[in-house]
Amino acid sequence: MTAVESRAWTPLDLAALADSSLDTIVSLQDPSGAYPASPTFSAYKGYSWFRDGAFIADGVSAWGGIDSATRFHDWCSRILVSRSAQIREIVEAAAAGEPVADERMLPTRFTFDGAEGADEWWDFQLDGYGTWLWAVVEHTGRHGVPLDRWMPAIELAVDYLVSSWRRPCFDWWEEHTEEVHGSTLGCIAAGLDAVAPQLAGDRALAARAAVLDIRALLRQEGVVDGHLSKWIGSPEVDASLLSVIRPLGVFPADGSIGAATIAAVDSQLNHGGGVHRFAADTFFGGGQWPLLSCFLGLALLAAGDRERAMDQLRWAASTVNPAGEMPEQVPDHLLFPDRRQEWVDRWGSVATPLLWSHGMYLRLAADLGLRGAA
């Protein structure tokens, strides 16, 4: 019996869990506006990521948490504006053909007060800044919040990404800094495409040109056997690629690339509703991630399969503990069970709650029309 089958989750149950998830996220949000990745997990405690936070804010916004999402976007904006000189240096160096070293690029995570952490991390990732651009436009479109309040930060993020999107960097999972990753390119393209209509002059032209170039690169070098690949030149698939289909919408779910990517993740990484990150994943033994199950649900829903999308939401719901907290991953189907204990010894139990899991649950529940059902 699978976890989904062990309880008959009704639409009312699922909506109630979404309400609870919103309460969990809002109650843990820092006064600065930052969303903690996980409040107690040793490796994440005290930090907020642009990528995770942007997806959390999107789910919160979709479920009606307008003020909470707005405060997160304010936090991101302050961080970018405070680093305007650093961003100008990066952009100018790239234009001169002498790009700065990776360690001088913007970090991927920040302390709640906007500082960079003192402990070592796999920190150079570009995807979060693209995801934030996309999420802030989604939020303003839903709720009519004026975009002008974030425009200085938006312009800085656009300049940063336009200058640097071709660079290899760490992927979503803090791995393979030497590669150019499909999900990273998708996040950047989605963000630049979302904000381009709000830009003016050369900046608007540069953003649109970068989107066209990224889409072309993905089609020409980032597709293997019809589906998006983990990185340029890799034959592998990664569940993060689902985001490029939905909710980011870089490729449509019913197009050839979108359909093939959904099918590849579904067949290779989905086991009974729980989705693994990638086939070689050894982190905590390589478990199943509720947030990735929600990404698959979003993609399936966009492709017209509402029933299976609901199944994905039910599976994610089944991972909550008695306190209603959703984890980063569960050990029900481990790819490498002999590798789990080394991570427990290193960092302790799996991150619980993981706010990104709750945020993705909110977005899928909202897209399924469950808001207000409880």
Secondary structure, 3 states (H helix, E strand, C coil): CCCCCCCCCCHHHHHHHHHHHHHHHHHHCCCCCCCCCCCCCCCCCCEEEHHHHHHHHHHHHHCCCHHHHHHHHHHHHHHHHHCHHHHHHHHHHHHCCCCCCHHHCCCCEEECCCCCCCCCCCCCCCHHHHHHHHHHHHHHHHHCCCHHHHHHHHHHHHHHHHHHCCCCCCCCCCCCCCCCEHHHHHHHHHHHHHHHHHCCHHHHHHHHHHHHHHHHHHHHHCEECCEECCECCCCCCCHHHHHHHCCCCCCCCCCHHHHHHHHHHHHHHEECCEECCCCCCCHHHCCEEHHHHHHHHHHHHHCCCHHHHHHHHHHHHCCCCCCCCCCCCECCCCCCHHHHHHHHHHHCCCCCCCHHHHHHHHHHHHHCCCCCCC
